[in-house]
Structures are given as C-alpha cells and as structure tokens.
C-alpha cells in the first residue's frame, strides 16, 4: 500500500469514528441515568443534585435518578462510579475533598481521581467563612494573625472534623499566615459553630449557610470569606485575601464526573446540558437558597482546576500532618 492510499484509509477511518461518536451522542441516552451523590440526603450537595436532576432529565428525555452513596469523605461513592461501565449512564457528584484531598489523607483509596474519571463540569461552590467568638479582640484576619504570633498555640479554631475541607482551610490559613493556631475538631459544622458562639474556641470555620444566621444575630463576628472573591450570597462580607492575607483561596466545591473512557461525544452532551441547567435563572435562585453558587465549566477547565487543587492540598496536608486511617 502506498503512502497516499494509506493516508486516505486513515482519513476515512477518522471520519467514520467521528460519525460514530456523533451518532452515539444523538442516540444517547436511551435509558435512565444514575447520579451518584457521595454524601447522605439532607446536605447541600444532595439538595443541589435534587434541584438539577429533574431539569437535566427534561433536557435528556430520560429519568435522572439520585443515588446517595455516602462514606469515607466521598470515597465510597467515587469508588463505585470508578468501576461503573463507561457509557454515560452512571455519573457522580463529588466534592473537593474526595477529588483533591483524599489521595493525601487516606493510606489507601479504591479509586484514583486523575485516572478513573473524566471531568464533565464544575457544579457548585459553598463558600466558607472564618468567624470569631464575641470575646476575641479581632476584627480582621490581620488581627487574628497578630494575636496568634504573640501567643503561639493559644488561639483555637473549630471545624466539622478531621480531614474536612474546613479543617484543611484552617491549615492553609496557618501556613500562609505563618502562625500556630490549634485545631479543635467537632462532629459536624453545627457543633463547631456552637463552640465559637460559646467562646469555647477562638474561631470557627463553616459554610456560609450554617454560619449566616449566627452572624446576623450578632452572636459571632465575621473575620472573612475564605474564597478568592466575595460571595454573591453575602456580598457585604470581606474576603481574607482583601483584609490581610493576599492570595488566600479556599471553598467547598462540587463537580460532575463520569467513569474514565466514557465516549467524548457523551461527555460533551452531558456538559452542554448540565451547563445550560446550571446557568438557568431558576436553578441559580434555588442554589442560592441552599447556600450554593453554580460553577459551570468546560471539562478542560475542571481538569486543570482539579490538578492545581490536588497539588495545593497535598502540600497543606503534608505540612500539617493531617491523616485519616
């Protein structure tokens, strides 16, 4: 076979594969889609999934069924989806922790976030807020850092538990601020907030929905939102970055992924429909009520974001010594 014939054969094969991919995307889906949520019913990620599922179902013409698979910081659900058939009929809504922190927190995992999944789109973000008890003489993160440097280890911060995103956000604060603040883990964000309200701890870190009522009542002081920009959910709250800790960025976020080797045409269709749902005014309004901000993205943007976040949290976890057995 001469080179010209061989080239024509490759071009024909490429065209056939492209046509097959388009045909597959047009035919898919022909049966219900399972959306695995890696946390129990009742939380913000579950609420958001149940907002989006019927909207996505309308656009795809097939039921989208929410299936809660909690455990191991999202690891149980991610492990299940990693082994699912790569046909677009099983996808997962996972959190930042399960996708970027778990590989450094756990000795063994049943999945590899980079190898076992193909990113589809960012989903939503839940801003974290650093607050102080009313007795702490600090108004900004700069004040907190100054106090911590005067008496290393004396200040404390409460989180919803070891290895949670709130815990790691506190460790990032310590690293970037060059301070020693003692972590006090609680079983959930609610008890952590109560600890700061009762001045059992100097500070607390929690999601904006959990903490906002206590701020509005004056029982806690806002030190700052921990995301890189002010939250649309509370635009009057300053960020840590603008009030004394430039470059600080941490938030709870969620993303949709499919098993590795899911056809590119199916991933593209999923992305197109999910982004349209997340950008709709109705969904934005309902997300806001649930304490979330939509964060639609391209698969490529999500891939790059996951990689950078994995590197960032690996360093924080190594420096802090945080581990979960």
N, C-alpha and C positions, 0 to 999 in steps of 0.2 A: 504493500500500500504506500503510495507516495505521500509526501507531506501535505499536499493540497487536499487529497481525499481524506486524510486523517483529520485535518483541521475542520473540514466540512462535517465529518462524523461527530467531532466534539461539540461543534456548534449546534448540530441537530439534537444531540443528547441534552445539551444545556437548555435548549428551547423546550424540549419535552419535559424536563424536570421542572422548569419554570411553570409550564402549563399545568403539570400535575399539582404543583403547590397551590396555584390559583384555584384549580378545581376543588382541591381539598378544603381550602378556606371557604369556598362558596357552599360546599356540601355540609361542612361542619357548622353547628352541631346538629346531630340527629337524635340525641337522647339527653337526659338531664345531666347537669354539671354539678359536681360536688365541690363546695367551697369549704375547705377545712380551716377552721379558726383555732389557733393554738392556745387559746385561753378559755376559761369557763364562761357560761352565759352570765349576762349582767354587767360585764365590764364595758369599757369604752370601745374596744376593738370589736367585741361581739355586737354591740349596739350599731356600730357603723356598718358591719357586714350585713346586718338585717335591714338597714336602710338601703344599701346598694343592691342586694341580691334581687329583689323584685324588679328594680329598674333595669338591671342587666338582663334579667330573664325576658323582659319585654323586647329588648333590642335584639336578643339572640333567638327568640322564638322557642326557647326550651326552659324548663324549670331550673333555677339555680338554688340548690339546697345547702343550707348552712349546717356544717357538721363540726361540733366542738370537740377538740381533742387536746385538753389541757395537760400540763405536766412538764417538769424539768425546764422551766423557763422558756417554754415553746418548743423544746426539743422533741417531745412525744409526737406532736402533730407534724413537725418538719420531717421526722424520721419516717412517718407513714407515707407522706407525699413523695419523699425521695425514692421510695420503692414502687410508687404507682406507675401504671402504664403511661408513657409519654404521648398521650393522644388528645390532650386538652380537656378531658372530662373530669380530671381531678386537679384542682389548683389550691393554693394555700395563701391565707392571710397571716403573715408572720410579723413579729415585732423586731425592733432594732437589736434587742438583746439576743434573740435566737439566731439572728443573721450575722451579727458582727462581734458580739461579746462572748457567746457561749464557747466558741473554739478555744478561747484563752482561759475560760473559767472552769470548764469541765475536763477531767483527765481523758475521758472517752466520750465520743458522740456517735450516734447512729447515722449521722449524715455529715456531709461537707457542704457548707453554704455555697462555695465557689464552684464545686464540681458537680453537685447533684441537682442543681436547679438552673432554670433560665429565667431571669428577671422579666416581668411583664410591665409593671408600672408602680410608682410610688402610690400610696393610698391616702394616708392621713397622718397628721402630726399632733401630738398633745404636748403643749409647752409645759415645762417645769418651772416652778417658782421657788426661789430661796426666800424664806421668811424667818423672822426672829421673834422670840418671845418679847413681851412688852417691857421686861426688866433689862434687856440687853441694851446698853448705850451705844447703839449703832443704827445709822440710817441708810448707809450705802455699803457696797462690797468693799470699798476702800477703807471704811471704818472697821469692818469686820477683820480685814487683813491686818490693820494696825493693832487691833486688840489681840489677835492671835499671835502676832510677833512679840508682843510684850510678855505674854504668858503662854508659851508653847504647851499644847495639850490640854489647856484648861477649858477652852470652848468646845462644845459638843454639837453635833448635828444628827438629827433623827432622819431615818429613811424607812421605806417599807420593807426592808430586809436585805440580807447579804446578797450581793451579786445583782441586785435590781438596777435598773437604769438610773434610779435616783441615787443609789449608793455610789455608782461609778461617776455620776455627775459631781458628787461631793469630792471624790478623789481627784477628779480633774481640776476642781477649784483649788484644792490643796496644792496640787502640783504646779499649776500656773501661778498661784499666789505665793508659792514658796513658804507655806505655813503648815503647822501641825494642829489639826482640829480632830478631835476624837469622834469616830463614827459610833452611833448607837442604833443598832438595827431593831425594828419592830415588825410585828406580823401584819403588814399592810400599811397603806398610806394613812388611813383613818387614825390608828393609834399613834403614828408618828406625828401627825398634826396636833393631836391632843397633848402629846408630850411637850411640844413647844408652847402650846397655849397655857399649859400649867407651869411653864418655866422649868420643867424637868430637864430639858435640853436647851441650849442657847439658840439653836437654829433648827430648821426642818426643811426638807426638800420634798415637794409633792407636785402632782399635776394640777393644773390651773383650776379644773372643775372641783376637785376635792378641797382646795385651799381658798377659793374665792369668797365663799360665804363668811369665813372667819376673818378675812381681811376687811370685808365690807362692814363687819360688826365691830371692828377695832380691836379684836382680841389677838391679832397678830400684825406685825409690821412687815411690809414688803421691803425686801432688800433688792430684789431684781428678778426679772425674767431671764431664764438661762439660755434661751435661744439666741441666734445671731441678730435677730431683728425683733422689734416689738410685735406682740401678738395682736392680731385682729380681734381676739376675744377680750383683750384688756389693753387697749392702745395707750392708756394713761400710765401703765407700769413701765418703768425704765428697764433696760437690759443691763446685765452685769458688764457687758462689753462697753457700754457708754457711761457707766458710773464707777469705773475704776479698775476693770480687768479687760483691757483691749484684746480682741480676738477670741474671747470665750464663746463657745457654742456647744450646746447640748440640749437635746429634746427627745421625747419618746416619739417614735415614728413607726409606721406600719407600711408594708408593701405586699404586693401580689406577685407570686412566682408560680411557675409550672415545673414539672419534672424535666430534668435535662433531656435533650433530644426531642422535645416537643416540636413538631414542624414549625418552621419560621412563619409560614403563612397563617397558622393558627394563633401563634403568639401575636402577630401583627393585628389580627382581627380582634383578639381579646383586648389588646392595648387600645385600639381605636374605640371600641365600645365602652370600656371602663373609663377612659379619659373623658368621653362625652358625658357619661353619667356623673363623674366627679365634678365636672365643670358646670353642671346644671344648677340653676338658682335654688331649686327646691332642696337638692342634696346639700348644697353649701349651707343653707339655713338650718337644716336638720343636724348636720355635723356640728355646727356652732353650738346648738342646744346641748349636744353630747360632749362638748368641750374639745372638739377636734377641728383642725383646719385641713381641708383637702390638699393633697400634694401630688397631683397627677404628673407623670413624667414619661419620657421615652424609655424603652428597655435599656438603651445605651447609657442614658443619664443615671438610671438606677444602678446599673452595673458599676459605673465609676464611683458613685456615691458609696455603695456598699464596700468597695475596696478601700477607699480612703478612711471610712469609719472603722473598718476592721483593723487597719494599721494604728489608728488613733487609740482605740480602746485596748488593743493588745499592749501598748506601752503603759497606759494607765493601770491596767490590771497587773502587769509585771512590777511596776514601781510600787504599787500599793500592797502587793502580796495577796490580793483577793482571790479566793478559791472556793469552789463548791464541789464537794466529793459526791 
